Amino acid sequence: MNIDKDTILQFLRGNGQHEQADQAAQELPDQVDTDQHAGLLSKFGVNPAELIAKFTGGGSGGGLGGIIGKLL
Protein backbone atom coordinates (compact mmCIF):
# COMPACT_ATOMS: atom_id res chain seq x y z
CA MET A 1 0.00 0.00 0.00
CA ASN A 2 1.28 3.48 -0.82
CA ILE A 3 1.08 6.09 1.93
CA ASP A 4 2.11 9.73 1.72
CA LYS A 5 5.28 10.50 3.66
CA ASP A 6 3.63 13.44 5.45
CA THR A 7 0.97 11.11 6.84
CA ILE A 8 3.67 8.88 8.31
CA LEU A 9 5.48 11.88 9.76
CA GLN A 10 2.26 13.07 11.41
CA PHE A 11 1.74 9.56 12.78
CA LEU A 12 5.22 9.53 14.30
CA ARG A 13 4.94 13.02 15.77
CA GLY A 14 1.48 12.22 17.12
CA ASN A 15 3.04 9.32 19.01
CA GLY A 16 5.77 11.57 20.44
CA GLN A 17 8.46 10.14 18.15
CA HIS A 18 9.82 13.50 17.03
CA GLU A 19 13.41 12.37 16.46
CA GLN A 20 12.27 9.43 14.32
CA ALA A 21 9.97 11.77 12.38
CA ASP A 22 12.83 14.18 11.67
CA GLN A 23 15.03 11.34 10.46
CA ALA A 24 12.19 9.79 8.43
CA ALA A 25 11.60 13.16 6.74
CA GLN A 26 15.13 12.94 5.39
CA GLU A 27 15.13 9.28 4.35
CA LEU A 28 11.62 8.30 3.23
CA PRO A 29 10.45 8.92 -0.33
CA ASP A 30 7.38 11.14 -0.89
CA GLN A 31 5.23 8.04 -1.48
CA VAL A 32 6.03 5.14 0.83
CA ASP A 33 5.22 1.62 -0.32
CA THR A 34 4.65 -0.38 2.87
CA ASP A 35 6.01 -3.55 1.26
CA GLN A 36 8.99 -2.05 -0.53
CA HIS A 37 9.97 0.26 2.34
CA ALA A 38 9.16 -2.07 5.27
CA GLY A 39 12.79 -1.98 6.40
CA LEU A 40 12.85 1.81 6.55
CA LEU A 41 9.53 1.94 8.35
CA SER A 42 10.83 -0.57 10.90
CA LYS A 43 13.93 1.56 11.38
CA PHE A 44 11.67 4.41 12.51
CA GLY A 45 9.61 2.20 14.80
CA VAL A 46 6.64 1.86 12.45
CA ASN A 47 5.08 -1.57 12.03
CA PRO A 48 3.81 -1.69 8.42
CA ALA A 49 0.86 -3.91 9.39
CA GLU A 50 -0.16 -1.51 12.17
CA LEU A 51 0.27 1.44 9.83
CA ILE A 52 -1.97 -0.17 7.20
CA ALA A 53 -4.60 -1.01 9.83
CA LYS A 54 -4.66 2.56 11.08
CA PHE A 55 -4.49 4.00 7.57
CA THR A 56 -7.50 1.98 6.46
CA GLY A 57 -9.49 2.82 9.58
CA GLY A 58 -8.82 -0.44 11.40
CA GLY A 59 -7.80 -0.54 15.01
CA SER A 60 -8.88 1.89 17.68
CA GLY A 61 -8.16 5.46 18.59
CA GLY A 62 -8.37 7.03 15.15
CA GLY A 63 -4.64 6.94 14.39
CA LEU A 64 -3.98 7.55 10.72
CA GLY A 65 -7.63 6.92 9.96
CA GLY A 66 -8.45 9.98 12.05
CA ILE A 67 -5.76 12.03 10.34
CA ILE A 68 -6.92 10.93 6.90
CA GLY A 69 -10.53 11.67 7.81
CA LYS A 70 -9.58 15.22 8.76
CA LEU A 71 -7.66 15.71 5.54
CA LEU A 72 -10.57 14.52 3.41
Contacts in CASP RR format, 6 or more apart in sequence:
PFRMAT RR
TARGET T0000
AUTHOR 0000-0000-0000
METHOD contacts of the structure
MODEL  1
MNIDKDTILQFLRGNGQHEQADQAAQELPDQVDTDQHAGLLSKFGVNPAE
LIAKFTGGGSGGGLGGIIGKLL
1 33 0 8 1.000
1 34 0 8 1.000
1 35 0 8 1.000
1 52 0 8 1.000
1 55 0 8 1.000
2 31 0 8 1.000
2 32 0 8 1.000
2 33 0 8 1.000
2 34 0 8 1.000
3 31 0 8 1.000
3 32 0 8 1.000
3 34 0 8 1.000
3 51 0 8 1.000
3 55 0 8 1.000
3 64 0 8 1.000
4 30 0 8 1.000
4 31 0 8 1.000
4 32 0 8 1.000
5 24 0 8 1.000
5 25 0 8 1.000
5 28 0 8 1.000
5 29 0 8 1.000
5 30 0 8 1.000
5 31 0 8 1.000
5 32 0 8 1.000
7 55 0 8 1.000
7 64 0 8 1.000
7 67 0 8 1.000
7 68 0 8 1.000
8 24 0 8 1.000
8 28 0 8 1.000
8 32 0 8 1.000
8 41 0 8 1.000
8 44 0 8 1.000
8 46 0 8 1.000
8 51 0 8 1.000
9 21 0 8 1.000
9 24 0 8 1.000
9 25 0 8 1.000
10 64 0 8 1.000
10 67 0 8 1.000
11 46 0 8 1.000
11 51 0 8 1.000
11 54 0 8 1.000
11 63 0 8 1.000
11 64 0 8 1.000
11 67 0 8 1.000
12 18 0 8 1.000
12 20 0 8 1.000
12 21 0 8 1.000
12 24 0 8 1.000
12 44 0 8 1.000
12 46 0 8 1.000
13 21 0 8 1.000
17 44 0 8 1.000
17 45 0 8 1.000
20 44 0 8 1.000
20 45 0 8 1.000
21 44 0 8 1.000
23 44 0 8 1.000
24 40 0 8 1.000
24 44 0 8 1.000
27 40 0 8 1.000
27 43 0 8 1.000
28 37 0 8 1.000
28 40 0 8 1.000
28 44 0 8 1.000
29 37 0 8 1.000
32 40 0 8 1.000
32 41 0 8 1.000
34 41 0 8 1.000
34 48 0 8 1.000
34 51 0 8 1.000
34 52 0 8 1.000
35 48 0 8 1.000
38 48 0 8 1.000
41 47 0 8 1.000
41 48 0 8 1.000
41 51 0 8 1.000
42 48 0 8 1.000
51 64 0 8 1.000
53 59 0 8 1.000
54 62 0 8 1.000
54 63 0 8 1.000
54 64 0 8 1.000
54 65 0 8 1.000
55 64 0 8 1.000
55 65 0 8 1.000
55 68 0 8 1.000
56 65 0 8 1.000
57 63 0 8 1.000
57 64 0 8 1.000
57 65 0 8 1.000
57 66 0 8 1.000
57 68 0 8 1.000
58 65 0 8 1.000
END
